[in-house]
Amino acid sequence: SIGMNSAELASFMITQLGAAAGATLDGGGSSAMWIQGRGIVNVPSDGSERATTNGLMMFAAEPREQSTLFQTSDPVVTSAATVMRLGPGTNFDVLANVPAGAPGAITAHGLNGVQATGTHWWRWAWNGVEGWTPEGALLEPLAAQGWVYR
């Protein structure tokens, strides 16, 4: 494939991407570009992929978004059967399967209400276990009975 030498790559990164600093590793057939949702998007110059042992990861950090729906010690019940995870997000392992209507309470944590993997997450205690559950699966007890209107 037609590529860039190091000077051309530096020029491209500065003029087209606005880079203030940069790095390059090996090039040619041992290079691969992987984009989330698309997979490997380049064609190696020698026709086949090689093992890649080093890499650079680029990402855009989004501003932190947090819900204020609950406060520490608020009583909650599950709106449906759900799971409790080891951390705030579906990328964390399941700690417990929780049935619908399970009572518990929000526990103190600096990340309470944080948005991760598309929803807000809350750390809470249920049946002697503490873990994270999506906001949509937790209700105030009176809301579960139809008594709270906002």
TIVO-2410 file (N, C-alpha, C; in nm, 3 decimals):
# residues 150
REC num residu      c1      c2      c3 atome chaine
REC   1      S   0.084  -0.119   0.000     N      A
REC   1      S   0.000   0.000   0.000    CA      A
REC   1      S   0.088   0.124   0.000     C      A
REC   2      I   0.033   0.234  -0.045     N      A
REC   2      I   0.105   0.360  -0.044    CA      A
REC   2      I   0.089   0.420   0.094     C      A
REC   3      G   0.198   0.456   0.155     N      A
REC   3      G   0.194   0.512   0.289    CA      A
REC   3      G   0.270   0.641   0.297     C      A
REC   4      M   0.306   0.681   0.418     N      A
REC   4      M   0.381   0.804   0.441    CA      A
REC   4      M   0.512   0.771   0.508     C      A
REC   5      N   0.615   0.849   0.475     N      A
REC   5      N   0.738   0.835   0.552    CA      A
REC   5      N   0.721   0.917   0.681     C      A
REC   6      S   0.818   0.912   0.769     N      A
REC   6      S   0.805   0.979   0.900    CA      A
REC   6      S   0.784   1.129   0.888     C      A
REC   7      A   0.854   1.195   0.795     N      A
REC   7      A   0.838   1.340   0.777    CA      A
REC   7      A   0.698   1.374   0.726     C      A
REC   8      E   0.647   1.294   0.631     N      A
REC   8      E   0.512   1.317   0.579    CA      A
REC   8      E   0.407   1.294   0.688     C      A
REC   9      L   0.427   1.191   0.769     N      A
REC   9      L   0.335   1.163   0.879    CA      A
REC   9      L   0.333   1.278   0.978     C      A
REC  10      A   0.450   1.330   1.014     N      A
REC  10      A   0.458   1.444   1.107    CA      A
REC  10      A   0.386   1.565   1.050     C      A
REC  11      S   0.409   1.594   0.923     N      A
REC  11      S   0.344   1.708   0.859    CA      A
REC  11      S   0.192   1.691   0.858     C      A
REC  12      F   0.144   1.571   0.825     N      A
REC  12      F   0.001   1.543   0.824    CA      A
REC  12      F  -0.060   1.561   0.963     C      A
REC  13      M   0.008   1.508   1.064     N      A
REC  13      M  -0.046   1.518   1.201    CA      A
REC  13      M  -0.055   1.663   1.246     C      A
REC  14      I   0.043   1.746   1.208     N      A
REC  14      I   0.043   1.886   1.249    CA      A
REC  14      I  -0.058   1.967   1.168     C      A
REC  15      T  -0.053   1.956   1.036     N      A
REC  15      T  -0.137   2.043   0.951    CA      A
REC  15      T  -0.281   1.997   0.940     C      A
REC  16      Q  -0.306   1.868   0.939     N      A
REC  16      Q  -0.443   1.819   0.920    CA      A
REC  16      Q  -0.513   1.782   1.051     C      A
REC  17      L  -0.437   1.733   1.148     N      A
REC  17      L  -0.498   1.689   1.274    CA      A
REC  17      L  -0.476   1.785   1.389     C      A
REC  18      G  -0.393   1.887   1.369     N      A
REC  18      G  -0.369   1.985   1.473    CA      A
REC  18      G  -0.288   1.933   1.590     C      A
REC  19      A  -0.206   1.832   1.566     N      A
REC  19      A  -0.128   1.771   1.674    CA      A
REC  19      A  -0.022   1.867   1.726     C      A
REC  20      A  -0.003   1.866   1.858     N      A
REC  20      A   0.104   1.941   1.921    CA      A
REC  20      A   0.222   1.850   1.952     C      A
REC  21      A   0.194   1.721   1.964     N      A
REC  21      A   0.297   1.621   1.991    CA      A
REC  21      A   0.253   1.492   1.922     C      A
REC  22      G   0.347   1.407   1.891     N      A
REC  22      G   0.312   1.283   1.825    CA      A
REC  22      G   0.419   1.178   1.843     C      A
REC  23      A   0.385   1.057   1.803     N      A
REC  23      A   0.478   0.945   1.811    CA      A
REC  23      A   0.446   0.850   1.698     C      A
REC  24      T   0.545   0.782   1.649     N      A
REC  24      T   0.523   0.677   1.551    CA      A
REC  24      T   0.604   0.556   1.593     C      A
REC  25      L   0.548   0.441   1.571     N      A
REC  25      L   0.618   0.316   1.599    CA      A
REC  25      L   0.662   0.259   1.465     C      A
REC  26      D   0.651   0.131   1.446     N      A
REC  26      D   0.686   0.067   1.320    CA      A
REC  26      D   0.580   0.103   1.216     C      A
REC  27      G   0.609   0.080   1.093     N      A
REC  27      G   0.513   0.105   0.986    CA      A
REC  27      G   0.505  -0.015   0.896     C      A
REC  28      G   0.440   0.001   0.782     N      A
REC  28      G   0.431  -0.106   0.684    CA      A
REC  28      G   0.337  -0.217   0.725     C      A
REC  29      G   0.375  -0.339   0.689     N      A
REC  29      G   0.289  -0.455   0.710    CA      A
REC  29      G   0.260  -0.489   0.854     C      A
REC  30      S   0.340  -0.436   0.946     N      A
REC  30      S   0.314  -0.467   1.087    CA      A
REC  30      S   0.222  -0.364   1.152     C      A
REC  31      S   0.170  -0.270   1.074     N      A
REC  31      S   0.079  -0.169   1.127    CA      A
REC  31      S  -0.065  -0.211   1.105     C      A
REC  32      A  -0.149  -0.183   1.201     N      A
REC  32      A  -0.292  -0.210   1.188    CA      A
REC  32      A  -0.367  -0.096   1.253     C      A
REC  33      M  -0.478  -0.054   1.191     N      A
REC  33      M  -0.563   0.047   1.252    CA      A
REC  33      M  -0.698  -0.018   1.280     C      A
REC  34      W  -0.736  -0.017   1.408     N      A
REC  34      W  -0.862  -0.075   1.452    CA      A
REC  34      W  -0.951   0.037   1.501     C      A
REC  35      I  -1.074   0.043   1.454     N      A
REC  35      I  -1.171   0.145   1.496    CA      A
REC  35      I  -1.292   0.073   1.554     C      A
REC  36      Q  -1.334   0.116   1.673     N      A
REC  36      Q  -1.448   0.052   1.739    CA      A
REC  36      Q  -1.569   0.052   1.646     C      A
REC  37      G  -1.631  -0.063   1.633     N      A
REC  37      G  -1.747  -0.077   1.549    CA      A
REC  37      G  -1.716  -0.111   1.404     C      A
REC  38      R  -1.590  -0.092   1.364     N      A
REC  38      R  -1.552  -0.119   1.225    CA      A
REC  38      R  -1.444  -0.225   1.213     C      A
REC  39      G  -1.370  -0.248   1.321     N      A
REC  39      G  -1.262  -0.346   1.317    CA      A
REC  39      G  -1.137  -0.290   1.252     C      A
REC  40      I  -1.056  -0.377   1.190     N      A
REC  40      I  -0.933  -0.333   1.123    CA      A
REC  40      I  -0.972  -0.266   0.992     C      A
REC  41      V  -0.922  -0.143   0.972     N      A
REC  41      V  -0.965  -0.063   0.856    CA      A
REC  41      V  -0.855  -0.040   0.753     C      A
REC  42      N  -0.736  -0.091   0.777     N      A
REC  42      N  -0.631  -0.074   0.677    CA      A
REC  42      N  -0.598  -0.208   0.612     C      A
REC  43      V  -0.528  -0.201   0.500     N      A
REC  43      V  -0.483  -0.321   0.430    CA      A
REC  43      V  -0.331  -0.324   0.438     C      A
REC  44      P  -0.273  -0.423   0.505     N      A
REC  44      P  -0.127  -0.429   0.518    CA      A
REC  44      P  -0.059  -0.436   0.381     C      A
REC  45      S   0.058  -0.374   0.372     N      A
REC  45      S   0.130  -0.365   0.244    CA      A
REC  45      S   0.175  -0.500   0.191     C      A
REC  46      D   0.192  -0.598   0.280     N      A
REC  46      D   0.236  -0.729   0.232    CA      A
REC  46      D   0.120  -0.828   0.218     C      A
REC  47      G  -0.004  -0.777   0.228     N      A
REC  47      G  -0.120  -0.859   0.199    CA      A
REC  47      G  -0.181  -0.937   0.313     C      A
REC  48      S  -0.116  -0.943   0.428     N      A
REC  48      S  -0.175  -1.016   0.541    CA      A
REC  48      S  -0.137  -0.947   0.672     C      A
REC  49      E  -0.223  -0.968   0.771     N      A
REC  49      E  -0.198  -0.908   0.902    CA      A
REC  49      E  -0.085  -0.981   0.973     C      A
REC  50      R  -0.009  -0.907   1.049     N      A
REC  50      R   0.094  -0.964   1.135    CA      A
REC  50      R   0.053  -0.942   1.280     C      A
REC  51      A   0.117  -1.014   1.369     N      A
REC  51      A   0.094  -0.990   1.511    CA      A
REC  51      A   0.139  -0.849   1.545     C      A
REC  52      T   0.059  -0.779   1.624     N      A
REC  52      T   0.093  -0.643   1.666    CA      A
REC  52      T   0.121  -0.646   1.815     C      A
REC  53      T   0.244  -0.615   1.854     N      A
REC  53      T   0.282  -0.624   1.995    CA      A
REC  53      T   0.284  -0.491   2.067     C      A
REC  54      N   0.285  -0.382   1.996     N      A
REC  54      N   0.282  -0.249   2.057    CA      A
REC  54      N   0.163  -0.173   2.000     C      A
REC  55      G   0.114  -0.077   2.076     N      A
REC  55      G   0.003  -0.001   2.023    CA      A
REC  55      G  -0.013   0.133   2.091     C      A
REC  56      L  -0.084   0.219   2.025     N      A
REC  56      L  -0.124   0.348   2.080    CA      A
REC  56      L  -0.275   0.350   2.080     C      A
REC  57      M  -0.334   0.400   2.187     N      A
REC  57      M  -0.479   0.411   2.192    CA      A
REC  57      M  -0.515   0.558   2.201     C      A
REC  58      M  -0.610   0.600   2.121     N      A
REC  58      M  -0.658   0.737   2.126    CA      A
REC  58      M  -0.805   0.733   2.162     C      A
REC  59      F  -0.847   0.825   2.244     N      A
REC  59      F  -0.987   0.832   2.282    CA      A
REC  59      F  -1.023   0.976   2.313     C      A
REC  60      A  -1.151   1.005   2.310     N      A
REC  60      A  -1.201   1.137   2.347    CA      A
REC  60      A  -1.274   1.122   2.480     C      A
REC  61      A  -1.222   1.185   2.582     N      A
REC  61      A  -1.286   1.178   2.714    CA      A
REC  61      A  -1.403   1.275   2.717     C      A
REC  62      E  -1.520   1.223   2.752     N      A
REC  62      E  -1.638   1.307   2.760    CA      A
REC  62      E  -1.650   1.365   2.900     C      A
REC  63      P  -1.717   1.480   2.913     N      A
REC  63      P  -1.734   1.537   3.047    CA      A
REC  63      P  -1.817   1.443   3.135     C      A
REC  64      R  -1.785   1.442   3.263     N      A
REC  64      R  -1.856   1.357   3.358    CA      A
REC  64      R  -2.000   1.404   3.372     C      A
REC  65      E  -2.093   1.310   3.366     N      A
REC  65      E  -2.234   1.341   3.382    CA      A
REC  65      E  -2.288   1.257   3.497     C      A
REC  66      Q  -2.355   1.322   3.592     N      A
REC  66      Q  -2.408   1.250   3.707    CA      A
REC  66      Q  -2.554   1.287   3.732     C      A
REC  67      S  -2.632   1.189   3.771     N      A
REC  67      S  -2.771   1.208   3.811    CA      A
REC  67      S  -2.775   1.244   3.959     C      A
REC  68      T  -2.877   1.316   3.999     N      A
REC  68      T  -2.897   1.349   4.141    CA      A
REC  68      T  -3.029   1.291   4.191     C      A
REC  69      L  -3.079   1.188   4.125     N      A
REC  69      L  -3.208   1.130   4.161    CA      A
REC  69      L  -3.212   1.079   4.304     C      A
REC  70      F  -3.103   1.013   4.348     N      A
REC  70      F  -3.098   0.957   4.483    CA      A
REC  70      F  -2.990   1.026   4.565     C      A
REC  71      Q  -3.000   1.010   4.697     N      A
REC  71      Q  -2.899   1.058   4.791    CA      A
REC  71      Q  -2.852   0.939   4.875     C      A
REC  72      T  -2.735   0.952   4.937     N      A
REC  72      T  -2.685   0.847   5.026    CA      A
REC  72      T  -2.790   0.815   5.132     C      A
REC  73      S  -2.811   0.688   5.158     N      A
REC  73      S  -2.905   0.633   5.257    CA      A
REC  73      S  -3.050   0.631   5.209     C      A
REC  74      D  -3.080   0.684   5.090     N      A
REC  74      D  -3.218   0.675   5.040    CA      A
REC  74      D  -3.259   0.529   5.028     C      A
REC  75      P  -3.379   0.495   5.076     N      A
REC  75      P  -3.429   0.359   5.053    CA      A
REC  75      P  -3.471   0.344   4.907     C      A
REC  76      V  -3.445   0.227   4.851     N      A
REC  76      V  -3.484   0.197   4.713    CA      A
REC  76      V  -3.537   0.055   4.705     C      A
REC  77      V  -3.613   0.028   4.600     N      A
REC  77      V  -3.657  -0.108   4.566    CA      A
REC  77      V  -3.632  -0.128   4.417     C      A
REC  78      T  -3.610  -0.251   4.377     N      A
REC  78      T  -3.589  -0.278   4.235    CA      A
REC  78      T  -3.724  -0.279   4.163     C      A
REC  79      S  -3.727  -0.219   4.045     N      A
REC  79      S  -3.850  -0.210   3.967    CA      A
REC  79      S  -3.878  -0.339   3.890     C      A
REC  80      A  -3.776  -0.419   3.869     N      A
REC  80      A  -3.785  -0.547   3.798    CA      A
REC  80      A  -3.663  -0.629   3.837     C      A
REC  81      A  -3.660  -0.754   3.798     N      A
REC  81      A  -3.540  -0.834   3.822    CA      A
REC  81      A  -3.423  -0.765   3.752     C      A
REC  82      T  -3.309  -0.757   3.820     N      A
REC  82      T  -3.194  -0.686   3.766    CA      A
REC  82      T  -3.066  -0.751   3.818     C      A
REC  83      V  -2.954  -0.690   3.790     N      A
REC  83      V  -2.827  -0.740   3.841    CA      A
REC  83      V  -2.757  -0.630   3.920     C      A
REC  84      M  -2.670  -0.674   4.009     N      A
REC  84      M  -2.581  -0.585   4.083    CA      A
REC  84      M  -2.441  -0.616   4.030     C      A
REC  85      R  -2.368  -0.511   3.990     N      A
REC  85      R  -2.236  -0.530   3.929    CA      A
REC  85      R  -2.125  -0.481   4.022     C      A
REC  86      L  -2.002  -0.522   3.992     N      A
REC  86      L  -1.886  -0.482   4.072    CA      A
REC  86      L  -1.850  -0.335   4.054     C      A
REC  87      G  -1.894  -0.273   3.947     N      A
REC  87      G  -1.865  -0.132   3.920    CA      A
REC  87      G  -1.974  -0.071   3.836     C      A
REC  88      P  -1.966   0.060   3.810     N      A
REC  88      P  -2.070   0.129   3.735    CA      A
REC  88      P  -2.056   0.111   3.584     C      A
REC  89      G  -2.118   0.009   3.530     N      A
REC  89      G  -2.116  -0.015   3.386    CA      A
REC  89      G  -2.131  -0.161   3.354     C      A
REC  90      T  -2.180  -0.188   3.234     N      A
REC  90      T  -2.200  -0.327   3.192    CA      A
REC  90      T  -2.070  -0.401   3.166     C      A
REC  91      N  -1.958  -0.328   3.165     N      A
REC  91      N  -1.828  -0.392   3.147    CA      A
REC  91      N  -1.778  -0.458   3.276     C      A
REC  92      F  -1.844  -0.434   3.389     N      A
REC  92      F  -1.807  -0.496   3.516    CA      A
REC  92      F  -1.883  -0.626   3.535     C      A
REC  93      D  -1.820  -0.722   3.604     N      A
REC  93      D  -1.883  -0.851   3.629    CA      A
REC  93      D  -2.006  -0.838   3.717     C      A
REC  94      V  -2.098  -0.934   3.699     N      A
REC  94      V  -2.220  -0.940   3.780    CA      A
REC  94      V  -2.183  -0.996   3.917     C      A
REC  95      L  -2.224  -0.923   4.020     N      A
REC  95      L  -2.199  -0.962   4.158    CA      A
REC  95      L  -2.316  -1.044   4.213     C      A
REC  96      A  -2.439  -1.005   4.175     N      A
REC  96      A  -2.558  -1.075   4.224    CA      A
REC  96      A  -2.674  -1.052   4.129     C      A
REC  97      N  -2.763  -1.151   4.122     N      A
REC  97      N  -2.890  -1.136   4.053    CA      A
REC  97      N  -2.992  -1.093   4.157     C      A
REC  98      V  -3.064  -0.985   4.130     N      A
REC  98      V  -3.155  -0.926   4.228    CA      A
REC  98      V  -3.298  -0.939   4.177     C      A
REC  99      P  -3.390  -0.992   4.259     N      A
REC  99      P  -3.529  -1.007   4.214    CA      A
REC  99      P  -3.604  -0.874   4.213     C      A
REC 100      A  -3.715  -0.870   4.144     N      A
REC 100      A  -3.801  -0.752   4.144    CA      A
REC 100      A  -3.853  -0.727   4.285     C      A
REC 101      G  -3.865  -0.599   4.322     N      A
REC 101      G  -3.918  -0.562   4.453    CA      A
REC 101      G  -3.820  -0.577   4.567     C      A
REC 102      A  -3.693  -0.600   4.538     N      A
REC 102      A  -3.592  -0.616   4.644    CA      A
REC 102      A  -3.563  -0.481   4.709     C      A
REC 103      P  -3.574  -0.473   4.844     N      A
REC 103      P  -3.547  -0.347   4.913    CA      A
REC 103      P  -3.400  -0.330   4.945     C      A
REC 104      G  -3.353  -0.207   4.944     N      A
REC 104      G  -3.215  -0.177   4.980    CA      A
REC 104      G  -3.200  -0.030   5.007     C      A
REC 105      A  -3.075   0.017   5.010     N      A
REC 105      A  -3.048   0.159   5.035    CA      A
REC 105      A  -2.924   0.202   4.957     C      A
REC 106      I  -2.926   0.326   4.910     N      A
REC 106      I  -2.812   0.384   4.840    CA      A
REC 106      I  -2.697   0.399   4.940     C      A
REC 107      T  -2.576   0.359   4.900     N      A
REC 107      T  -2.459   0.372   4.986    CA      A
REC 107      T  -2.369   0.484   4.934     C      A
REC 108      A  -2.287   0.538   5.020     N      A
REC 108      A  -2.201   0.651   4.984    CA      A
REC 108      A  -2.092   0.609   4.886     C      A
REC 109      H  -2.077   0.684   4.778     N      A
REC 109      H  -1.969   0.664   4.683    CA      A
REC 109      H  -1.959   0.787   4.594     C      A
REC 110      G  -1.839   0.832   4.567     N      A
REC 110      G  -1.816   0.951   4.486    CA      A
REC 110      G  -1.865   0.941   4.342     C      A
REC 111      L  -1.884   0.819   4.293     N      A
REC 111      L  -1.930   0.801   4.156    CA      A
REC 111      L  -2.081   0.777   4.146     C      A
REC 112      N  -2.153   0.785   4.258     N      A
REC 112      N  -2.297   0.762   4.253    CA      A
REC 112      N  -2.363   0.851   4.150     C      A
REC 113      G  -2.450   0.791   4.069     N      A
REC 113      G  -2.522   0.864   3.966    CA      A
REC 113      G  -2.444   0.886   3.838     C      A
REC 114      V  -2.321   0.835   3.830     N      A
REC 114      V  -2.237   0.858   3.712    CA      A
REC 114      V  -2.296   0.788   3.590     C      A
REC 115      Q  -2.284   0.853   3.475     N      A
REC 115      Q  -2.329   0.790   3.351    CA      A
REC 115      Q  -2.215   0.707   3.294     C      A
REC 116      A  -2.245   0.582   3.267     N      A
REC 116      A  -2.148   0.489   3.207    CA      A
REC 116      A  -2.226   0.388   3.124     C      A
REC 117      T  -2.174   0.353   3.012     N      A
REC 117      T  -2.236   0.259   2.918    CA      A
REC 117      T  -2.384   0.292   2.894     C      A
REC 118      G  -2.413   0.422   2.878     N      A
REC 118      G  -2.546   0.465   2.836    CA      A
REC 118      G  -2.651   0.486   2.943     C      A
REC 119      T  -2.618   0.471   3.070     N      A
REC 119      T  -2.716   0.493   3.176    CA      A
REC 119      T  -2.645   0.542   3.302     C      A
REC 120      H  -2.723   0.589   3.398     N      A
REC 120      H  -2.666   0.631   3.527    CA      A
REC 120      H  -2.666   0.512   3.622     C      A
REC 121      W  -2.563   0.506   3.708     N      A
REC 121      W  -2.543   0.391   3.797    CA      A
REC 121      W  -2.537   0.436   3.942     C      A
REC 122      W  -2.590   0.350   4.031     N      A
REC 122      W  -2.593   0.379   4.174    CA      A
REC 122      W  -2.538   0.261   4.253     C      A
REC 123      R  -2.456   0.293   4.353     N      A
REC 123      R  -2.406   0.191   4.445    CA      A
REC 123      R  -2.508   0.180   4.557     C      A
REC 124      W  -2.549   0.057   4.586     N      A
REC 124      W  -2.650   0.036   4.688    CA      A
REC 124      W  -2.627  -0.097   4.757     C      A
REC 125      A  -2.691  -0.113   4.871     N      A
REC 125      A  -2.678  -0.235   4.951    CA      A
REC 125      A  -2.810  -0.310   4.948     C      A
REC 126      W  -2.799  -0.441   4.929     N      A
REC 126      W  -2.916  -0.528   4.930    CA      A
REC 126      W  -2.873  -0.664   4.983     C      A
REC 127      N  -2.944  -0.713   5.082     N      A
REC 127      N  -2.922  -0.849   5.132    CA      A
REC 127      N  -2.776  -0.873   5.172     C      A
REC 128      G  -2.711  -0.771   5.231     N      A
REC 128      G  -2.573  -0.785   5.276    CA      A
REC 128      G  -2.468  -0.770   5.168     C      A
REC 129      V  -2.509  -0.734   5.047     N      A
REC 129      V  -2.417  -0.717   4.934    CA      A
REC 129      V  -2.423  -0.573   4.887     C      A
REC 130      E  -2.307  -0.515   4.851     N      A
REC 130      E  -2.304  -0.380   4.794    CA      A
REC 130      E  -2.251  -0.388   4.652     C      A
REC 131      G  -2.320  -0.321   4.562     N      A
REC 131      G  -2.278  -0.319   4.423    CA      A
REC 131      G  -2.351  -0.212   4.345     C      A
REC 132      W  -2.338  -0.216   4.214     N      A
REC 132      W  -2.388  -0.111   4.125    CA      A
REC 132      W  -2.502  -0.163   4.038     C      A
REC 133      T  -2.607  -0.081   4.026     N      A
REC 133      T  -2.724  -0.116   3.946    CA      A
REC 133      T  -2.765   0.007   3.865     C      A
REC 134      P  -2.817  -0.012   3.743     N      A
REC 134      P  -2.861   0.104   3.665    CA      A
REC 134      P  -2.978   0.176   3.731     C      A
REC 135      E  -2.978   0.308   3.714     N      A
REC 135      E  -3.080   0.392   3.776    CA      A
REC 135      E  -3.222   0.347   3.741     C      A
REC 136      G  -3.245   0.307   3.617     N      A
REC 136      G  -3.378   0.268   3.574    CA      A
REC 136      G  -3.433   0.145   3.644     C      A
REC 137      A  -3.348   0.070   3.712     N      A
REC 137      A  -3.393  -0.050   3.783    CA      A
REC 137      A  -3.420  -0.024   3.930     C      A
REC 138      L  -3.400   0.101   3.976     N      A
REC 138      L  -3.421   0.136   4.116    CA      A
REC 138      L  -3.530   0.241   4.130     C      A
REC 139      L  -3.616   0.224   4.230     N      A
REC 139      L  -3.723   0.319   4.258    CA      A
REC 139      L  -3.724   0.354   4.406     C      A
REC 140      E  -3.777   0.473   4.437     N      A
REC 140      E  -3.806   0.503   4.577    CA      A
REC 140      E  -3.921   0.411   4.616     C      A
REC 141      P  -3.926   0.360   4.739     N      A
REC 141      P  -4.032   0.266   4.777    CA      A
REC 141      P  -4.173   0.316   4.749     C      A
REC 142      L  -4.202   0.443   4.777     N      A
REC 142      L  -4.337   0.494   4.751    CA      A
REC 142      L  -4.366   0.504   4.602     C      A
REC 143      A  -4.264   0.529   4.522     N      A
REC 143      A  -4.283   0.533   4.377    CA      A
REC 143      A  -4.321   0.395   4.325     C      A
REC 144      A  -4.265   0.293   4.386     N      A
REC 144      A  -4.297   0.156   4.346    CA      A
REC 144      A  -4.444   0.125   4.374     C      A
REC 145      Q  -4.502   0.194   4.471     N      A
REC 145      Q  -4.643   0.174   4.505    CA      A
REC 145      Q  -4.734   0.275   4.434     C      A
REC 146      G  -4.675   0.360   4.351     N      A
REC 146      G  -4.754   0.458   4.278    CA      A
REC 146      G  -4.787   0.584   4.357     C      A
REC 147      W  -4.714   0.613   4.464     N      A
REC 147      W  -4.745   0.725   4.551    CA      A
REC 147      W  -4.662   0.850   4.525     C      A
REC 148      V  -4.556   0.842   4.449     N      A
REC 148      V  -4.471   0.959   4.428    CA      A
REC 148      V  -4.493   1.011   4.286     C      A
REC 149      Y  -4.524   1.139   4.278     N      A
REC 149      Y  -4.541   1.205   4.148    CA      A
REC 149      Y  -4.445   1.320   4.141     C      A
REC 150      R  -4.374   1.334   4.031     N      A
REC 150      R  -4.278   1.444   4.015    CA      A
REC 150      R  -4.320   1.532   3.900     C      A
***
